[in-house]
Amino acid sequence: MADNADFATDLVQRHVDTTVANRPIRTGVDMARAECEECGDAIPAARREAAPWASTCIDCQEIQERKRRHVW
C-alpha cells in the first residue's frame, strides 16, 4: 500500500514530466536568435546562458510573475 510520501512523489514527478515535455528546448542557432515570445525583443545573452529554457525577456517575465501573484 502506498503511503503519502509515495503519492506526493508520484504527483510531483507527473507535474515535472508534463511541464518539461511541453517546453521547447533551445540549442545552438535557436539560442543565438532567441526572441521574447511576448514582446518580440531579443532575449539578452546573459539571460539565455543563465536560463536556456527562458522564452521571455526579463521585463516580460516579471510581468508574468506579477500577474500570477496578482500584484499590480
C-alpha positions as MATLAB code, in Angstrom:
seq = 'MADNADFATDLVQRHVDTTVANRPIRTGVDMARAECEECGDAIPAARREAAPWASTCIDCQEIQERKRRHVW';
ca = [
       0.000    0.000    0.000;
       1.373    3.391   -0.985;
       1.871    5.982    1.706;
       1.513    9.755    1.449;
       5.176   10.265    0.555;
       4.876    7.866   -2.405;
       1.710    9.600   -3.549;
       3.357   13.039   -3.314;
       6.444   11.842   -5.169;
       4.317   10.419   -7.991;
       2.294   13.634   -8.204;
       5.395   15.829   -8.384;
       7.007   13.554  -10.974;
       3.905   13.716  -13.198;
       3.924   17.503  -12.938;
       7.616   17.709  -13.831;
       7.170   15.300  -16.753;
       4.311   17.269  -18.281;
       5.927   20.663  -17.672;
       9.293   19.731  -19.151;
       7.741   17.818  -22.056;
       5.762   20.869  -23.149;
       8.726   23.261  -23.207;
      10.773   23.707  -26.337;
      14.460   23.025  -25.869;
      16.718   25.602  -27.466;
      20.217   24.843  -28.578;
      22.809   26.278  -30.925;
      21.296   28.530  -33.589;
      17.956   28.836  -31.783;
      19.677   30.300  -28.724;
      21.641   32.794  -30.794;
      18.446   34.277  -32.256;
      16.119   33.836  -29.294;
      13.373   36.411  -29.134;
      10.851   37.039  -26.395;
       7.576   35.328  -27.244;
       5.658   38.142  -25.552;
       7.192   41.335  -26.962;
       9.484   40.082  -29.728;
      12.614   41.774  -28.347;
      15.852   39.805  -28.198;
      16.480   37.844  -25.017;
      19.845   39.039  -23.647;
      22.723   36.560  -23.936;
      23.289   36.576  -20.157;
      19.681   35.502  -19.573;
      19.920   32.797  -22.240;
      23.083   31.459  -20.601;
      21.599   31.537  -17.105;
      18.210   30.136  -18.167;
      18.423   28.476  -21.594;
      14.771   27.418  -21.338;
      13.582   31.030  -20.957;
      11.134   32.085  -23.645;
      10.627   35.664  -22.448;
      12.818   38.653  -21.701;
      13.302   39.716  -18.096;
      10.703   42.511  -18.273;
       8.005   40.226  -19.679;
       8.913   37.504  -17.163;
       8.446   39.984  -14.308;
       5.038   40.959  -15.700;
       4.006   37.305  -15.914;
       5.135   36.680  -12.328;
       3.221   39.722  -11.065;
       0.094   38.517  -12.854;
       0.467   35.107  -11.209;
       0.750   36.771   -7.812;
      -1.921   39.341   -8.662;
       0.435   42.179   -7.733;
      -0.126   45.240   -9.911;
];
